[in-house]
Structure formats: C-alpha cells, structure tokens
C-alpha cells in the first residue's frame, strides 16, 4: 500500500495535465477501483483533486500540513525519506527509529511527528516538542563506516541545518559545538546521535533532529526562555514546516553522498564557517584545569580544537565551555 501510494503521487506530480484512471491503473498494476480508492484517501489528507470524465485526474493543490503524503509529494531524493513514517503524537521519534532499525528497515528511513511527549536531547535532557510548532524527526542511517567516524555524522547534520536555514531566510545561524544551532546567541535546534555498533563497524545510526520553528513569545518553557528561541521569533515570519523538512532531507542526502564519496574535509570547512565563536576567546573548564583559550575549529574525530594563552593546543572531547552569551555550557 505504501509503495503504491508513493508511486501514484509521483505519477501525478510528473503530469502537467490530467492522467486517466486507465493509465494509472496500468502503470500501477492495480484496478481502476483501487485507483479511485487511493484518490479518496488523498482527498481525506487534504489534497484537492480534479476528476474530469474522459480526461482523468489532476492534483490542483496540496494541503498545508505535514503528513506522509505531503512530505513525499515533491521530495526529490533517491534514498532518504523513501520510507517515511508520520505520527500525530509519539513519545520519541528516536525510540521508534531504533525499533524500525531492529526490524531491518533500510538506510534513509525517516520518522517525523507533529508532537513528542517525551522528546529527548543530549545527556538525557528533555526536549520540549509541542504540536505543530517544530520539526521533530529522526533518520535511520546504515553507513559503511567504522564507529570512530560516527561523530562526523553529527557535525555533518549540523552543517545541513545551518545551510538550509541560511538559504531560506535572512537569519545567520551558528553551530555551537558540538550539536546546537543558534540564532542571535539563542538555541533553535539540536541534534541527538545514537549508535548501535560492533568493534569495527557501525550497525546503524539514529540521527535525531529537533527544531523550534513556529513557537511564539511565551511558548518556550520559562526555564530555558533566556537561552532558547524559535525561527519564527528570530525572523518575525512563519515558516512552512513541510517545505522546510523537504529542504532538510534533500540537502542532507546530497551532503551525505558527497561525504561518503569525498571524505570529511569539506564538511569540516563548512562547520567551521558556521562555528560559534571560532576565532574568539572563551573560558574552558576540564577535570584538570580552568583556562582561557581561543577556539580554532574542529578535528575529524569531532573534537573541538583550542589554543590556550601559553600557545598550547588542546583537543576537547568533553568540557564545560563558558561561552559568555546566554549562559551556555557545552
């Protein structure tokens, strides 16, 4: 059923004019009655479909909402999102993708929800995921990479989010190491990477993406309102979540394919272009000492590279960083 509906949408998308029920029936190898039933299901989803006798069917408009059909309509990707699951409400998209991975679902499977009631970020922190206000999505990847390269997927994802935001608005996003997207020093998005691996190979990776999109003043929880915001609050404009998700997925696929083909260097340069406070001095606390240092960039293994006041280089894998804006700590 899933593949037939997807093929039907693709066939209708390719047509500038009407396409007959008979043509659809033959192309999909289903009865004309089955075609009619699929059309009715699309209408229930909010599609406006024009049906003219002796001419056939044509989609006149698509609904302004997120659903499996609306996301796949116009999604020009080869592998990401071809298996896509949409839910009105879930506890966590991460948990669902872990289960789908264990069931053998393919590379590029996407789960997206209108609302999460137990959304989670790094270090078991709660992620507030209200209905219809953001992008709450997880992606299943099955990369042919050693586990040591898994952090590169987090950094890659951060560059994708920053790049899409940058191109779709006048906002200037920054990436705060290792995985937060900031606008005007406030967090608007985060990434959670979870991995199942053996000693020398990754079995699968679940990339969780949470983006505050259309929250308004007063809708961000009060305990984090001083350091978190939404794209709408920072840009003054409402964002089309459906188109935003499609842009993220298509950009992710191109960036990921390039990374697999050509390596990490271009991702590293792109990350550093958006890197928050790269070239600036911050205060860093580790288990060994507190010190001031200038942030230089990132290493291929995901470490943050800094130079202290004595000129000594430090590779940071875990540290408390006092950014000096908004009370952030990494």
N, C-alpha and C positions, 0 to 999 in steps of 0.2 A: 504494500500500500504506500509506504513511504517513498520508494523509488518511483512508483507510477505518478504520484502527485508531483514530485520534483520534475520528472520528465514532462508532464503536462504543462507546468509553469514555464519550463524552458522553451517548449514549442510555442506557447502563446507569446512569450517575450520576443521571440525571433520574428514574429509577424507584424507587419505594419497594417495589414488589413485583416478581414475575418478569415478564419480557417474552419472548414466544415467538420461536422461531427464525424463524418465518414473518414476524412483524412486523419483526424485524431485517433479514431478507432483503429485504423490500420497501422499508424505509426507506433501506437502504444500496445497493440495486440490485445485490446480489450473490446468489449461490446459497446455499442453506442449508448446503451442504457447506463453502462458503467461510466462512460464519459459524462453523461448528464448528471449522475450522482456526484462525481468529482466536482463538477461546476457548482452544484448546490452547496457543497462543503466550502468551496472558496467564497461563495456569496455569504455564507454564515460567518466567515472570517473577516468580512468587510470589503471584499472585492466587488467592484461594480462591473458586471459582465453584460455585454450587449449580445443578445442572441437574435439573429435575423434568419427567417426561413430562407432556405436555398443559398444562404451565404455562410452561416455558421456562427462561430463565437469570436468575441474580441474583448480583451480586458480594457475597460475605459479608464479605470482608476484603481489604485490600491489603497488599503486603509492606512490611516496614520496611527499605527500601533505596532508594537513588537509582537511577532508571532513567528512560528517556524516558517510559514509560507511567505510572510512579508520580508523576512530576513534573507531567504533563499532567492526570492524574486530580485533579480538584478545583482546577485552576488557572483562576480566574475572571478571565481577561484577554481583551481584544479583539484585541491585536496582538502583544504581547510573549510569546515562548515558543510561539507557534502553530507555528513552525518551530523544532524543538528537536533538538539532536544530543547524545547522551550517549556517552562513551567510558570504558572502564575505565582506560586509561592513554594519555596523549599527551605529546609534548614540551612543547607550549604551546598552550593554547586560543586565545591571541591569533593565532598563526600560522594556525590552522585558520579562524578567522573572516575573516582577511584574504583567504584563498583563496576562501572562500564569497562574500565581497563581490565579488571579481573575477568570480565565476561568475554574479553577478546575484541572489543570494539577497536576500529582502526585509528591510525595516526590521523590527526586533524579533527577528531570528533569534538564537538562543541556543545556545552550545556550553558544555557542562559536562563535567568529567572527575572520576573518583574520585582520580586521581593525575596530577601533572605531573612529568616527569623533568628538564625544562629550563624551569621556571616563571621568569618574569622580572618585576621591578619597575621603578621609575623608574631612570634613569641606568644601565641595563644591569645592575642588581643582580640577583642570583639570589633567587628566592622559593622557599623550601622548601615543597613541596606533597605531603606524604605521603598514602598511600592511605587513603581513608575518614575522614580526620581534619578535613577542612575543606571550604570552598566554593571551588572553582577554576573560574571561569566567565568567559566573555566574551560581550558583547552587541553586535550589529551595529545601528547607527543610521544612518539616512539623513535627517538633519534639513535642512529648508529654511532654513538659517541661513548667514550669512557666516562665514568662518573665524575672525574676531576674537572670535566668541561661543563658540568651542569650549571655552575654559576653564570656561565656566559649566556645561557638562555634567559636568565633574569635580566641581565644587562641589555640583551637584545630586545626583550619585551619593553623595557623602559624607553629605549630609543624609538620604538614603534609608536608608543603612546605619545611621546613628546612630539614626534614628527607629525602625526595626524592632527594633534591639537594646534600645532604651529601653522599648518597649512589651511586649517578650517576656520581660523579666527585671527584677530589681531593680538591675541594673548601671546606672551612669551613664556613658555614653560621651562622649568628647570628640573633636573633629575638630582634628588638628594640621595647620596649613597646610603644603601645600595639599591633601593627599590621604590622610592616615593617620588611622585610627580608634584611639583609645587608651582603655583602661580601667585605672584606677589607675596612670596615667602609663606604661603599657606598651602597645606596639603589638599590636593583634589583627587589624587589617585594613588593606589598602592598595588603591589604585586606580591603574590604568595606562591613560591615554587616548592613543590613537594615531589619527592622522587622515590621510586622503587628500583633498586639496583642490586646487581651481584658485584663481586670484587672488581671485575674488569669490563663490565658492560651495564648500560642502563636498560632496564626492562621497560620502564615508561616514566614520563614526567607529567605532572598535572600543574599547569600554569593558571593560577587564579588571578583575575583582574577585577578590581573594584574601583569604580569611578563615580564620584559625586558630580552629577550632571545638572539636573534642574531643581535642586533644592533652593529655596528662597530664604531670606533673612528669618531667623527664628527656627528654621527646620534642622539645623545642625545641632546635635546634642550640646548642651551648655558647657559640659566639662571639657569639650575639645574645640569649642567655637573660636577660641583665641588662636588656634593653630590649624584649623581645617576650614575649607570653603567648598564651593561648587563652581563649575564652569559658568553657570548662569549668573551667579552672584558676582563673579570676577569680570565677566564680559558684558553683563547687562542684557543679554539676549538668551532666549530659549533655544535649546539645541534639539535637533531631530535625532532621537536616540537610535532609531532604525538605521538611518544613513550613517551615523557615527560608528555603529557596530560594523556595518559593512566595510567602511573605510579602514577600520582597525584590522579586520580579518584579511582584507586584500593586501594591505601594506605588510601585515605580518607574514603572509605567505611569500611575498617577493623578498622580504628581508631574510627570512629563514632560509629560503632556497639559495640566496646569494651567500649566506654564512656557511652553509654546508659545502657549497662549491668552492668558495674563495677563502674561507677562514675568518678569523675574528678581527683582523686589523681594522677593517672599515667600520665595524660595529664599535670598536674601542674609540676611534676618532669621532664618531657621531655621538657617543655617550659623553665624551669629554667636551664636545661643543655645547652640549646642554648641561653639563655638570654644574651643580650648585656650589658656588664659592670656589671653583677651581681657580687657582692662582691667588687666592686670598688666604689670610691667616686666621686660624681658629684655635681654640684650646681643646686638647685631647687628653682624655683620662684612660689609662690602661691599668692592668693589675700591678704593673711595675712602677708607673710614674704618671704625673701630670705634666704636660708640656705644651708650649705653643708651637705651631707648625704651619707651613704653607702647603695647601693641597695642590698636588701636581697632576693627578689623573688616576687611572686605574690600571691594574695589571690584568693579564689574560685569565688569571685564576679568580678574578673578582675582587682581589684585594685593593684597598684604597692606598695610594702612594702619597706620602707626605715627606717634607723636609723640615727638620727642627731648626732651632735658632743657631745651633752649632754646625749646621750643614750636613748633619747625619740623615740618611734616608731611612724611612720607616715604612714597612708594609703592614697595613692594618687589616686584620680579618674580623676582629671583634673589638670595639672600643666605644667609649662614651664620648661623643663629639658635641661640644658646646658651640652651636652654630652662630649664636649671637642674635638670632631673629626668631621670634615666636616660641622660644623655649624648647626648641627641638633638641633631641638627643638621638643618636644612632645606636 
